[in-house]
Amino acid sequence: MTENIFTAINKHVHKSLTTIVPTKRQFKKRIERYPLNPFPIFKKLNHLQLQFFFLGFYLWILDSASFFCVSLTTKSLSEYYHESIVDVNQGIMYSLFLRVVGSIIFGTINDAFSRKYTYILICTLLCAIQVSTPFCKNWHTFLLTRCLFGMILGSSFNVGFVTANENLVIDEEHDPLDDKKERVKLNTSLFQSLFQNAYPLGYLIAQGAATRWASDNVSDWKNLFYFTAALCPVAIIWRFLLPESPKFVENKKLKLDNKHRDLETGSIVSGALGSDSFFKGLFKTIGKYWDKLFYQCCIMIAFCYTSHGSQDLFVTLLTSLGYSKEKKSNINIIANVGAIAGGTIGGYVSNYLSIRFTILIGIVIGCGVIYPWGYVDTYKDLSSFWLQFAVQFGFANTPRYLHLLNSYGDMPQYATIFIGTAYQVGTLASAPASTIQSKIAAKNNDNYSATMSIFLAIVFVILFIITMFGIDNDPILNEDDSEYQAKLNITNESLEKNSDEEKSPGEVEAIETISSNSIGIQKALNI
């Protein structure tokens, strides 16, 4: 038993280390599969597909802009409620604590019942909470609204991402695939990377609104909350006018057909596409792929610490260095432009260098600019640009990476729950980041430069180690993996044998239908 464990560990470590950098053969495959010009895909998508993408993108912008309402007005909130900066930062922490709860609740609703009305419900509740927050008369009421706010925000990433990407598959029936069209289809991965850029874009929007309407009087922080609330009706109306997700409707119909077939044949087809109940299939999938889910949570914890560790108290860092409001605003804007640039470029090059290698490159860049970012007063805007460039260079690939890690077996059917939970476990674990930093800085004469720089360096090292020994489910790597191909062949042969020799005609039809649809779903997600 012990030998088997050590053998498995050695095997995993060897595979992890030898698959980080793509081989020459794999690089050529990537060039063939992912065209250097990514723009033809925009012509291939119809209006409905593009609207779904931008709806999901917009929801993630709302999440970001609403979340940063507190961190951008920390000083004003401290004066308004007569609380310390540390206590205000705890408000950020509380909102992060409950995001995982919201992710599970709304992720389940989204996967089990409706994509459309889950989206509308989230935006409606978000609007109501943002409008009501400025009416809080005391600090405890404010904290309560932030906790409720955290539950709503916890659903924004997974619901937004599924809304944006679920239908980004070119219809093979109406668009027969030759080699060139196949490459265009696969390069929809660009959209998955672009999706993460909504987060720094939301920060930019919140920063611009804060500079314009929340920078003079102590009570002006309320304007920022009203502003973000005003963005919600656009999403509500827009989503209401569009139909239910075609892919979701297709999967629901397939599950219903399989259930009817099971009743007619007397067979039981288990799994997400079979007749098992939603929750029974969910728990079976968790039990089978718990290691993949655990790894996703670990890497998202490290990623979220890099994000929150470099952003949440950055305004406080600039304040401690004596920068004016105008200068702080300009530096923040430049930093988030760097984040958008890093996310776009990182998402693009990951098609050719592999996701894990791209993440490691971003970490190396980040480590190189920590010192000027934290300590050097001159060119602070430039160092801030490159640090956020480095953070998002790898972070932008997390939506796509999580989808690849959730494309085993029946996992795609519970993608909203699994992806959202992994992401929000990361935010939950990183919730104390700003509080930890502010407490350490307070004990060291408010030295935020040293505190945040050392903190970020430690997080980068941890993320580097997790990524280096991580998991890959890259389609191109799988094509070159003889063991993976052998298992796939054995599974297919076993399925054919069982279907021919042991199953009734009705069961054969059910299994073949489920198998073909499962493969189709995995192809859609392994892009």
QUIWONOR-V114327 format. One record per residue. RES is the residue in one letter. SS is DSSP state (alpha for helix, beta for strand, coil for the rest). D_FIRST is the distance of its C-alpha to the first C-alpha in Angstrom with 2 decimals. Layout:
BEGIN
RES;SS;D_FIRST / RES;SS;D_FIRST
END
This chain:
BEGIN
M;coil;0.00 / T;alpha;3.82 / E;alpha;5.42 / N;alpha;5.12 / I;alpha;6.39 / F;alpha;8.83 / T;alpha;9.82 / A;alpha;10.66 / I;alpha;12.51 / N;alpha;14.35 / K;alpha;15.28 / H;alpha;16.62 / V;alpha;18.51 / H;alpha;20.03 / K;alpha;21.13 / S;alpha;22.53 / L;alpha;24.54 / T;alpha;25.86 / T;coil;27.08 / I;coil;29.11 / V;coil;32.27 / P;coil;33.39 / T;coil;34.19 / K;alpha;37.79 / R;alpha;37.10 / Q;alpha;35.44 / F;alpha;38.35 / K;alpha;40.83 / K;alpha;39.07 / R;alpha;39.31 / I;alpha;42.98 / E;alpha;43.61 / R;alpha;41.78 / Y;coil;42.99 / P;coil;46.72 / L;coil;48.04 / N;coil;50.66 / P;coil;48.87 / F;coil;52.07 / P;alpha;52.60 / I;alpha;50.03 / F;alpha;52.55 / K;alpha;54.99 / K;alpha;52.48 / L;coil;51.63 / N;coil;54.10 / H;alpha;55.70 / L;alpha;53.39 / Q;alpha;50.23 / L;alpha;51.76 / Q;alpha;52.86 / F;alpha;49.41 / F;alpha;48.01 / F;alpha;50.68 / L;alpha;50.33 / G;alpha;46.67 / F;alpha;47.65 / Y;alpha;50.44 / L;alpha;48.22 / W;alpha;45.99 / I;alpha;49.23 / L;alpha;50.27 / D;alpha;46.99 / S;alpha;47.42 / A;alpha;51.15 / S;alpha;50.84 / F;alpha;48.01 / F;alpha;49.93 / C;alpha;53.02 / V;alpha;51.92 / S;alpha;50.79 / L;coil;54.03 / T;coil;56.21 / T;alpha;54.46 / K;alpha;57.62 / S;alpha;59.85 / L;alpha;57.54 / S;alpha;57.39 / E;alpha;61.20 / Y;alpha;61.74 / Y;alpha;59.52 / H;coil;60.12 / E;coil;56.45 / S;coil;54.76 / I;alpha;52.94 / V;alpha;49.68 / D;alpha;50.34 / V;alpha;51.17 / N;alpha;47.92 / Q;alpha;46.14 / G;alpha;47.73 / I;alpha;45.76 / M;alpha;42.58 / Y;alpha;43.30 / S;alpha;43.89 / L;alpha;40.51 / F;alpha;38.71 / L;coil;39.66 / R;alpha;39.14 / V;alpha;35.65 / V;alpha;37.27 / G;alpha;39.89 / S;alpha;37.40 / I;alpha;35.50 / I;alpha;38.78 / F;alpha;40.74 / G;alpha;37.81 / T;alpha;37.31 / I;alpha;41.07 / N;alpha;41.20 / D;alpha;38.50 / A;alpha;39.57 / F;coil;43.37 / S;coil;45.29 / R;alpha;45.05 / K;alpha;48.78 / Y;alpha;49.47 / T;alpha;46.38 / Y;alpha;47.72 / I;alpha;51.19 / L;alpha;49.97 / I;alpha;48.09 / C;alpha;51.18 / T;alpha;53.49 / L;alpha;51.55 / L;alpha;51.20 / C;alpha;54.97 / A;alpha;55.76 / I;alpha;53.65 / Q;alpha;55.03 / V;alpha;58.57 / S;alpha;58.15 / T;alpha;56.51 / P;coil;59.83 / F;coil;61.36 / C;coil;59.04 / K;coil;61.41 / N;coil;58.97 / W;alpha;55.71 / H;alpha;53.63 / T;alpha;54.79 / F;alpha;53.95 / L;alpha;50.37 / L;alpha;50.09 / T;alpha;51.20 / R;alpha;48.67 / C;alpha;45.86 / L;alpha;47.13 / F;alpha;47.58 / G;alpha;43.92 / M;alpha;42.80 / I;alpha;45.05 / L;alpha;43.98 / G;coil;40.31 / S;coil;41.00 / S;alpha;43.08 / F;alpha;40.47 / N;alpha;38.46 / V;alpha;41.55 / G;alpha;43.55 / F;alpha;41.00 / V;alpha;40.51 / T;alpha;44.31 / A;alpha;44.84 / N;alpha;42.33 / E;coil;41.60 / N;coil;44.67 / L;coil;44.71 / V;coil;44.19 / I;coil;47.09 / D;coil;48.06 / E;coil;47.38 / E;coil;49.97 / H;coil;52.78 / D;coil;51.63 / P;coil;50.42 / L;coil;48.08 / D;coil;49.10 / D;alpha;47.23 / K;alpha;49.12 / K;alpha;48.67 / E;alpha;44.93 / R;alpha;44.68 / V;alpha;46.78 / K;alpha;44.59 / L;alpha;41.41 / N;coil;43.18 / T;coil;43.43 / S;alpha;40.50 / L;alpha;43.38 / F;alpha;44.26 / Q;alpha;40.80 / S;alpha;41.25 / L;alpha;44.85 / F;alpha;43.88 / Q;coil;42.41 / N;alpha;45.81 / A;alpha;47.26 / Y;alpha;45.81 / P;alpha;47.83 / L;alpha;50.73 / G;alpha;50.71 / Y;alpha;50.80 / L;alpha;53.79 / I;alpha;55.59 / A;alpha;55.04 / Q;alpha;56.16 / G;alpha;59.30 / A;alpha;60.11 / A;alpha;59.58 / T;alpha;61.89 / R;alpha;64.53 / W;alpha;64.50 / A;coil;62.53 / S;coil;63.70 / D;coil;67.04 / N;coil;67.21 / V;alpha;64.63 / S;alpha;64.48 / D;alpha;64.14 / W;alpha;60.34 / K;alpha;61.03 / N;alpha;62.32 / L;alpha;58.92 / F;alpha;57.40 / Y;alpha;60.31 / F;alpha;59.86 / T;alpha;56.20 / A;alpha;57.10 / A;alpha;59.81 / L;coil;57.29 / C;alpha;55.52 / P;alpha;58.27 / V;alpha;58.15 / A;alpha;54.54 / I;alpha;55.29 / I;alpha;58.30 / W;alpha;56.74 / R;alpha;53.66 / F;alpha;55.88 / L;alpha;57.94 / L;coil;55.00 / P;coil;53.30 / E;coil;49.79 / S;coil;47.09 / P;alpha;47.45 / K;alpha;43.71 / F;alpha;43.02 / V;alpha;45.74 / E;alpha;44.33 / N;alpha;40.83 / K;alpha;42.36 / K;alpha;44.51 / L;alpha;41.60 / K;alpha;39.65 / L;alpha;42.83 / D;alpha;43.46 / N;alpha;39.97 / K;alpha;40.50 / H;alpha;43.83 / R;alpha;42.39 / D;alpha;39.68 / L;alpha;42.45 / E;alpha;44.53 / T;alpha;41.87 / G;coil;39.97 / S;coil;36.68 / I;coil;34.19 / V;coil;33.04 / S;coil;30.51 / G;coil;29.90 / A;coil;32.28 / L;coil;34.82 / G;coil;34.54 / S;coil;36.15 / D;coil;33.50 / S;coil;34.97 / F;alpha;34.63 / F;alpha;32.50 / K;alpha;30.26 / G;alpha;29.55 / L;alpha;29.10 / F;alpha;26.42 / K;alpha;24.55 / T;alpha;24.70 / I;alpha;23.55 / G;alpha;20.46 / K;alpha;19.62 / Y;coil;20.51 / W;alpha;19.90 / D;alpha;18.32 / K;alpha;21.54 / L;alpha;23.66 / F;alpha;22.07 / Y;alpha;22.72 / Q;alpha;26.25 / C;alpha;26.97 / C;alpha;25.88 / I;alpha;28.05 / M;alpha;30.92 / I;alpha;30.96 / A;alpha;31.48 / F;alpha;34.05 / C;alpha;35.98 / Y;alpha;36.24 / T;alpha;37.85 / S;alpha;40.29 / H;alpha;41.26 / G;alpha;41.10 / S;alpha;43.69 / Q;alpha;45.86 / D;coil;46.22 / L;coil;48.17 / F;alpha;49.62 / V;alpha;53.04 / T;alpha;52.87 / L;alpha;52.08 / L;alpha;55.13 / T;alpha;57.25 / S;alpha;56.34 / L;coil;57.53 / G;coil;60.87 / Y;coil;60.82 / S;coil;63.32 / K;alpha;62.38 / E;alpha;63.51 / K;alpha;61.55 / K;alpha;58.36 / S;alpha;58.78 / N;alpha;59.32 / I;alpha;56.28 / N;alpha;54.10 / I;alpha;55.45 / I;alpha;54.84 / A;alpha;51.27 / N;alpha;50.48 / V;alpha;52.23 / G;alpha;49.79 / A;alpha;46.90 / I;alpha;48.28 / A;alpha;48.84 / G;alpha;45.35 / G;alpha;43.78 / T;alpha;45.92 / I;alpha;45.36 / G;alpha;41.64 / G;alpha;41.16 / Y;alpha;43.25 / V;alpha;41.65 / S;alpha;38.08 / N;alpha;38.93 / Y;alpha;39.23 / L;alpha;36.96 / S;coil;33.98 / I;alpha;33.37 / R;alpha;30.90 / F;alpha;33.20 / T;alpha;36.15 / I;alpha;34.53 / L;alpha;33.90 / I;alpha;37.54 / G;alpha;38.79 / I;alpha;36.93 / V;alpha;38.50 / I;alpha;41.92 / G;alpha;41.47 / C;alpha;40.61 / G;alpha;43.73 / V;alpha;46.09 / I;alpha;44.82 / Y;alpha;47.33 / P;alpha;50.46 / W;alpha;49.38 / G;alpha;49.17 / Y;alpha;51.77 / V;coil;54.35 / D;coil;57.23 / T;coil;58.78 / Y;coil;57.41 / K;alpha;55.25 / D;alpha;55.54 / L;alpha;54.19 / S;alpha;51.17 / S;alpha;50.46 / F;alpha;50.69 / W;alpha;48.13 / L;alpha;45.64 / Q;alpha;45.63 / F;alpha;45.62 / A;alpha;42.37 / V;alpha;40.75 / Q;alpha;41.64 / F;alpha;40.97 / G;alpha;37.28 / F;alpha;37.60 / A;coil;39.70 / N;coil;36.75 / T;alpha;34.61 / P;alpha;36.14 / R;alpha;35.43 / Y;alpha;31.96 / L;alpha;31.06 / H;alpha;32.49 / L;alpha;30.43 / L;alpha;27.24 / N;coil;28.44 / S;coil;29.18 / Y;coil;25.93 / G;coil;26.58 / D;coil;28.69 / M;alpha;28.48 / P;alpha;32.03 / Q;alpha;33.54 / Y;alpha;32.48 / A;alpha;33.22 / T;alpha;35.75 / I;alpha;33.41 / F;alpha;30.35 / I;alpha;32.41 / G;alpha;34.68 / T;alpha;32.02 / A;alpha;30.15 / Y;alpha;33.53 / Q;alpha;34.77 / V;alpha;31.67 / G;alpha;32.59 / T;alpha;36.15 / L;alpha;35.16 / A;alpha;33.09 / S;coil;35.89 / A;coil;38.63 / P;coil;39.26 / A;alpha;39.79 / S;alpha;43.59 / T;alpha;43.74 / I;alpha;41.55 / Q;alpha;43.69 / S;alpha;46.97 / K;alpha;46.11 / I;alpha;45.10 / A;alpha;48.22 / A;alpha;50.40 / K;coil;49.33 / N;coil;50.27 / N;coil;53.79 / D;coil;52.66 / N;coil;51.22 / Y;alpha;49.46 / S;alpha;49.41 / A;alpha;47.09 / T;alpha;45.00 / M;alpha;44.33 / S;alpha;43.90 / I;alpha;41.27 / F;alpha;39.49 / L;alpha;39.43 / A;alpha;38.27 / I;alpha;35.20 / V;alpha;34.38 / F;alpha;34.85 / V;alpha;32.39 / I;alpha;29.70 / L;alpha;30.42 / F;alpha;30.31 / I;alpha;26.78 / I;alpha;25.48 / T;alpha;27.32 / M;alpha;26.28 / F;coil;22.55 / G;coil;23.30 / I;coil;22.94 / D;coil;25.57 / N;coil;26.73 / D;coil;29.90 / P;alpha;31.45 / I;alpha;32.56 / L;alpha;29.17 / N;alpha;27.73 / E;alpha;30.49 / D;alpha;29.42 / D;coil;25.68 / S;alpha;25.20 / E;alpha;21.73 / Y;alpha;23.29 / Q;alpha;26.25 / A;alpha;24.28 / K;alpha;22.44 / L;alpha;25.89 / N;alpha;27.51 / I;alpha;25.00 / T;alpha;25.51 / N;alpha;29.26 / E;alpha;29.42 / S;alpha;27.45 / L;alpha;29.78 / E;alpha;32.82 / K;alpha;31.80 / N;alpha;31.11 / S;alpha;34.30 / D;alpha;36.39 / E;alpha;35.19 / E;coil;34.08 / K;coil;35.72 / S;coil;39.28 / P;alpha;41.60 / G;alpha;41.43 / E;alpha;37.66 / V;alpha;37.66 / E;alpha;40.11 / A;alpha;38.14 / I;alpha;34.84 / E;alpha;36.69 / T;alpha;38.54 / I;alpha;35.47 / S;alpha;33.64 / S;alpha;36.69 / N;alpha;37.24 / S;alpha;33.63 / I;alpha;33.93 / G;alpha;37.28 / I;alpha;35.96 / Q;alpha;33.14 / K;alpha;35.80 / A;alpha;37.95 / L;alpha;35.33 / N;coil;33.88 / I;coil;37.22
END
